Amino acid sequence: MENLLTERIKDHLYYIGVNDRETQLFENMWPLPDGVAYNSFLMTGEKNIIIDLVKVNTVSSYIEKVQEILKEDSLDYIVINHVEPDHSSGILNILELYPDVKLICNKKTVPFLKTYYGIEDNLIVVSEGETLELGNRKLTFYMTPMVHWPESMVTYEEESKTLFSQDIFGGFGTLNGAIFDDQVKFDDNYYSETTRYFINIVGKYASQALKALNKLKDLEISTICPVHGPIWRKEPERIVKLYTDLAQQKVKDAVLIIYGSMYGNTERMAEAVARGVAKGGITDIRIRDVGKTPFSYLLAEAWETKGIILGSCSYNNNIFPPMSFLMEELKQQKMKNNIWGIFGSYSWSGGALKRLREFTEGNKCEVLERQPEIQGAANEEELRELIQLGEDMARAILES
């Protein structure tokens, strides 16, 4: 009988994931204009095995999918690669239906199951490189700590050469009818949301992500099943390369100017800086208002951009608060491949440029020497200096 709710990935493996078009902010911070998918997988055979679960707000449609495959059969095992609630909070609903199911996890997952859900029983704890024979299926487990929680791991089935990669290789966006990489226009519909997902969620753990990618490099992989985004069956090497490039923070010869302005004067200064960048020979220039652009997108653009110029007005002898918040988030990203420029403005007392300097010095940034600080509206001489700041940035990028 044809499955109406689920999708077969391989003879013994089904996609039972769900789409979430209700949640507006991932982790209550990151915008989801195109929603997000919570991917889950059901492996059938002598034993029935779920790999990864879903968020509780989608669990009713999820249970329908589980039951479409299992019908009257039992569920024997659940593999918990990552216990973050968007992949586990539906667990109590599943345990109501299948109370005898055994949970496969690693030792770092155990306290999370207890503190989140009061679960302490029916646990099978696995370690690095361990293989379990579950009926006629064999699964091997590899620990990937801090990608992006301490208990994160991946699961590999050698027979079908399938990697269940949890958050690694994931991306924002729902799966709209099609679930496979060869069924979607990845560049048009998923590329930007995949890069933003990595940078927002995994970026600060880029070094750990590289370790995880290195650990998996010798596995023969024909299919990658992440917990978000498309299933990679045609070109799994493409998403591996994208994630590797992102983890290495490969940057492009471009300039991102982020400004904070209350009455337009600092915005006018940012425009002058951009003119200088263009005069210096850089063609990829973006200007963003820190008060209007969600920091999710600012972080994503900054990660991939070689030249970053921050300009802010002063506010109560300090810096414009949205810029202060952005700097704290940028600090967490631990970016290493950028050239920075800064400028500040003030009315009666400074503060902005001082804070910008503290940011660049504290994070040991490569920063341009020219750092204009301007009172009120920039005059002709000051506008020339701002243009020169842009030219300095273009020169530094092209000479690096």
N, C-alpha and C positions, 0 to 999 in steps of 0.2 A: 504494500500500500504506500502511496506517495506521502511523504512528510510535508505537511502544509505550514508548520511553524518553524521547523528547524532545517538546517542545511548540512548535507553530508560533506565532510572534508576528505575522508578516506573511508574504505570499506567498514572500518571499525570505529570511526571517529566522527563525531557530530559537533556542529556549532550550535550552542544553545544560548548565546549571548543576547543582550537586550540593549535597546537604545533609551537614553534619558534625554528628553527634550524639555523637561521641566526645570531642572537645576540650572540656575543662571550663572553661578560662580562655582567653579571647581575648587574644592577645599575652602569654599566661601571667600575666595580671593581672585581667582583667575577667570576672566570672562569666557563664556561658552556660547558665542553667537550661533554656532552650528551644533550645539549639544555635545554629547559624548556617548560612546558605546562602552558597555561593560561586557567584555568577552568572557565566556565560560565554555567549557568543552566537556563532552561526555564520551568516554571510551567504553565500548561494549566488548563482550567476550564471556569467558568463564566467570569473570567478575566484572561488575559495572563500576566505573570510576569517573567521578567528576574531577576536573582540574580547574581550579579557581571558581569563585562564586560571583555574586553580583550585589549591588547596593540594595538595601531593604526597600526603598521606594519603588523598585521595579520588580519585586519578588513575585507578585501574582502572575504576571505574564511569563516570568522565568519558570515557575512551577509548571505551568501549562506545557512548556517546551520539554522539561524533564520527563513529564508523564507521557508525552507523545512518543518518546523513544522507549522508555522503560515499560510502559503499560502496567502490567501486574508484577513485573520483576522487581527484585530488591535492588537497592543501591548499596554497594559494599564499601566503597572508599571515597573520600574526598581529599584531594591533594591541595594543601593550602600553601601556595608559593609566597603569598604576601598577604598579611592580615589587616592591612589598612581597610577601614570600613567600606570603601567603595568596592572592595572585592571580598568582603566577608560578612557584612552586616545582615545578609539574608540567611545566615547559617542556622539561626534558631528556628526559622520557618521550615527549613529542610529537615532539621532534626525531629520536628514534630511528625513529619511524614515517614522518616526513615530513622527511627531512634537507635537502631543497632549499627549504623554506619560507623566506620573507623576513620579517624582523621589523621592524615599523614602530614607531618610538619617537622621542622627542626627545633632544637632545644631553645632557641631564642624566641620562637613563636609561642611556646607553652605559657609563659606569664601573660602574654597579650590575650590569649584565649580565656584565661581565668579572669583577668581584670575587665575585659570588654563584655564577655558573655557568660562568665561563671562556669566555663567548660574545663573539666580536669580529667575526664574519663575517656576511654576508647581512643587513646592517642598512640600513634606509632611514630616514634621520633627517629629521624634519619640524620646522617652526618655527611660530610663532604665526600662525593664520589661513590656513595653507597647505591647499590642496585637492589631493588625489591622485585621479587617475582609475585605478581598478583594474578593468580589464575594463569592464563596463557599470555599475559602481558608482562614485559619487563620495563621498569622505569628507573632511570638513574638521576640522582639529584646533585646539583652543584650550588654551593653557597655563593651569593653575590651581596655581601653585607653593604649597607648604606647605598643601595641602588633601588629604592632610595630610603628604606628603613633597615634597621640592623638585622632583622630576621629574613630579609628577602633572599629567595633562592629561585633557581630555574629547574625544570624537569625535562628530561630528554628520553625519547623512545627510539632506541637504535633501530628496531625492525623497520619502522616507517620513516626513520630519519627526521623526526619531528621534534622541534624545540618549543616548549611551552615557557615563554620568556618573561612572564609577569609584566612589570612596567617597562622593561627594556624593549625597545623597538615600538613603543606605543605612540599614540598621538591623539589630540583632541578631534572632535567631530563624530557625528553619528554615522552608522553604516546604512545607507539608504537603498535597501533592496539588494545590493551587491555586497559581498563580504571579502572577495579576493582581490589581490593587487592587479590581476589581469582583467578585472571587471570594472575598474574605476579609472578615472583620469587623475592619477595621483598628483601630478604637477599642478593641475588646476584646482583640485578640491581638497587635497590633504597635505601637500608639502609644507605650506606655511604653518598649518596647525600642528603638524608633527614637530617642526623645528621649535615652535613656541612651547609646545608641551615639554620637549627635552630641556630647553633653556629655563623655563619656569620651575619645573618639577625636579629635574635631575641635574641641572647645570652646576649647582653648587657642590655636587658630588662627582664632578667630571673625572677626577683622578680615580675614584673607585669604579666609575663606569668603564674607564679604560682597562682597569685590572680585570673586570668581569668579561669584557670583550676579548681580552687576551686569553682568558681561561677557556673561552668557548671556541677559539679559532681553529682548533684541531678537530672539532666535531664535524662529521659529514651531515650537513643540514639540507634537506629538500623543502621543508615547510617550517615557517615560523608562526607560532600562534601567540601573539601578545594579548594583554588584557584590555588594551584600547587600540582602536584603529584597525586597518585592514589585516587580513590573514595573507601572509606572503608565501605563495606557492610557485609562482613563475620566476621571480627574480629576488629571492631572499637576500642575495648578496648586495642588492641595491640598498635595502634598509640598513644592512650591517655597515656599509660604507658611509651612508649618511650619518648614522649614529657615531661612527668612528671619527668622522670629520668634525662633528659637533663636539664630541668629547675632547678633541684636540684643540678646540676653539680656533678653527681656521677662519681667518678674517679676510674681507675684501677691501680693496683700495677705495674706500668710501668715507664720508664724514657725516656724522650724526650730531646735530646741534640741538641741545635740549635747554630751553630757557624757562625761567619763572618770572612772570611779569604781572603787576597789579593794574597799571594804568597805561601800558603800551610802550613805555620808554625802553625797557629791557628787551622787549620784542624788536624794537627798531634797531637796537644794538646787535641782536642776533642776525638780523637781515644783513647788516654791514659785514659781519663776520662771514656769512655765507657768500657774499660778493667776493671777498678775498679768497675764499677756498676755490671758487670758480675761476678767478683770475690766475690762480696758481696751477690750474690744469686738472683738477679733479671734477669729474662729471656726475658722480653719484653723490648727491648732497640731499640730506633730509633735515627739515626743521620741525621740532616737536614742542608743543606747549605742555609743560609738566603738569599744569593745572587742569588740562583737558584730556590728555592721552592716558589711558589706563597704564599703570606701571608694568603690567604683564607684557604689553607690546614694546614699551621702552626697553625693558630688559632683553627681550628677544632681538631687537634691532641692535642694541649695544653689543651683544655677544658676537655678532657677525660683522661688526664694523670696526675698521682699523682706527679711525680717528674719531674721538668723542670730545665735544666741547660743551661744557656746562656753564651756563650763565644765569645769574640770579639776582633779583633785587634783594635788599635787606628788609627785615621785618622785625620790629621791636628789638633792635640791636642784635639781631641774629639773622638767620637765613629764611627765605620764603618756606613755610612749613612743607608744602608738597615736595620741594627740592630736598629738604632734609630727609624726608621719608624715602625718596628715591635713592639718595646716597647710601642710606643704611641697607637698602636692598642690593644695590650694586656692590657694596662691601661684602655681602654674603656670597655673591657670585664668584669671588676670587678670580677675576679675569686677569690674564697675564699678557695678552698679545695686542694690547691697545696703546695708542698714543693719545694723551689727554691734553686738553686746553681748558682754561678757566677764565672767566671775567665776572666782575660784580658791579652792582650799582647801589646807590643809597641816596637818601634825601637829606637827613640831618646827622645821622650817625651810621657807621658801617656795620659790618657783621657778616655779610654774605661771602665776600672774598676770603675773609679769615677762615670761615667754615669750609669753603671749597679747598683752600690750601691744606687744612688739616686732613681733609679726605684724601687728597692726592699723596700727601706725605705719609699719612698713617698706613696707606695701602701700597706704599712704595711704587707708585705709578710713574711711568715715563711721562713727564709733563713738560710742556713748552715753557720757556723762560718768560715770554711776554704774557703778563697777567693784568690787563687793564682794570682799574677800579674808577668808576665814573659817578660823579654827583649830578643828580637830576637828569636832564635830557642831554645827550651827547652833542657837543659842538663839532665844528668841522675837523679840528685837530684830533679830537677823540674818535670821531668816526674813521679817520685815516688809520689811527692805531688799531681799531677793531678790524679794519680791512687787512692790515698787516698781520694781525693774529691769524686770520683765515689763510693768508698766504704762507705764514710760517707752518701751519698745519699741513697744507698741500705739499710743501717742500719736504717736510719730515716724512710724509708717507711715501712720496716718490723716490726719496733717497734711501729709504730703509730696505 
